[in-house]
Amino acid sequence: MFWLGQSLFFNLLKRLIHYQFPDVRSLSTVDLSQWLETPAQPQPILLDARSQAEFAVSHLKTAWWIDPKMPDWKALAEFKGAAIVVYCSVGYRSARLAQQLQQAGFSNVLNLEGSLFQWANEGRPLVCEGHTTQVVHPYNTCWGLLLKPEHRLGEPDQETKASRNRGI
């Protein structure tokens, strides 16, 4: 029953994000996964719009961390013609960054719909310091409820597993 409520809330949240950022195109986790599994295709630049603390727990394999409050526009300039996929925890912060990128002249920017929480809930691969992991920083207690318990850092036994994945 809880998962049904969680799923409904997540779907409402995705609609809200589309409503607030109507000019930002989205990409499903399924489509990104297929894209990343097709090396013959030019690969997207993955930008993580979460905090450094969140990024340190886990992220997508080739993702770059970017400070969403103060993006380094000079460093990003080399990617102006490339496909860029931005993600965060649920998609709101990344949609805001995607909008900023579009306003700065980046034309091929996509927001990962459902972002890292959906990616993790679907059992897709995550990394932490080069090692695979299954846990995600929950952002906070409330938003963390959108993660399945086995993927939520801070659940009993998860911090131990996360430490092992980081070699601690």
N, C-alpha and C positions, 0 to 999 in steps of 0.2 A: 504494500500500500504506500509506504513512504517513497519508494522508487517512482511510483506513478505520479505523486505530487511533485517530486523532484524533476521528473521529465517534463511535466506540464509547465513548471516554473521556468525551466531552461528554454523551452519553446517560446514562452512569452517574452523572455529576456532577448532572445534572438530577434523577435519581431520589433521590440523596442529599439534595438540597435539599428536595424534596417530603417526604422522610422526616423530616428535621430540623425542618421548619416545616409540619406538616400542616394547620394552620389558615389558612395564607396561600394565597389563591387566586392562580392564575397566568394569564397572558395570553400567547398565542403572538405571535411577531413578525408573522406573517401577519395575525392579527386586529388588532393595533395598527396596522399599516400601513393596513389597510382603514378602520379607525376614523378615522385622521388624514386620510384622503383623502375623508371624508364630512363636509364642513363644516356640513351641515344638522343633524348630530348634535351635542349638547353635547360639546365636546372635553375630554379628560382633562387633569389637571394632571400633567406629567411631572417626576419628581424623580430627579436623578442622585445616587446614593449613593457615588460614587467620590471620590478625593482631588481637591483643586483642580488639581493638576498633571495628573491624568488628564483632568479636565473641560476644561482649557485646550487640550488636543490636539484633541479632537473630542467632540461630544455630539449628542443629538437636537435638532432645530431649536428647539422651544419649551421645552426643559428648563430647570429651575431647579436650581442646585447646592445641595445641602444637606449640612451636616456630619453624617455618620452617627453620629459620636461624641458630638456635642452639638447635636442638632436645636433649632432656634429654634421652640419650640412656639407662642409668641405669633404669630409670622409665619405659621405654618401654620394657625392657628385659623380663618382666613377660608375655608379649603378643606374644612372638616369635612364638609360635605354633598356635596362634589364627588367625581367619580371621580378617583382618584389612581393613576398607574402609576409604580412605582419600578423603577429598573434600576441595574446596576453593570457589571462586566466580564462575569461569567458567571452571576450571579444569587444568589450566597450573601449578599453584603453587603446587597443590596437586599431579600432575603427577611427578613433580620434587622431591617432598618429597617421593612419592611412590618408585621412582627409588633409592633414598638414602636408604630407608628401605630395599629394595631388596639387595642392595650392602652390607648392614650391616647384612645380613643373614635371614631376614624375608621372608618367602617363600609364604605366602598366603595374598598378598597385592593387593588391587583393587583400582582403581581411579574412583570416581563417575563421569560418563560422563555427561557433562553439569553442574555438581556440583550444588551449592546452588541456582544459578540464575535459572537454569532449574527446580529444585525442587520447588522453590517458584512460578515460572510462571505456573506450573502445579497445583498449589493450594494445595500442600502437606503441612503437619504440620511443624511449626517452633515454637521455644520457646525463651523466653527472661526472665531470672530470674525465671524460673519455670512456667511462664504464656504463653499462646498461643499468637502468633503475626502473622502478615502477611507481615511485612516489613523486608527488607534486606538492609544492608549497601551497597551502590552502588560502593564501591571501589574508583571510581572517576566519574566525570561527563560523560566522554566518555564511559567507561565500563558500567556505570549504565544504559545506553540506551538499554542494553540487557535485562534489567528487565522491566516487564510490569509496567506502571506508578503506579498502585495501590500497588505494592510491593516495590517500590523504596523509601527508607528513604529520606526525603528532599522535596518530592513533597508536594504541598499545602495540608494541613490537615493531612499528614502522621506523622509529628513529634508530633502533638498533640495525635494522636492515639498511637504512640509508647510510649509516656510518660505515657499515661493511662495504657498501658500494663505493664509498669514497676512500676506502683503504685505511680507515681510522681504527 
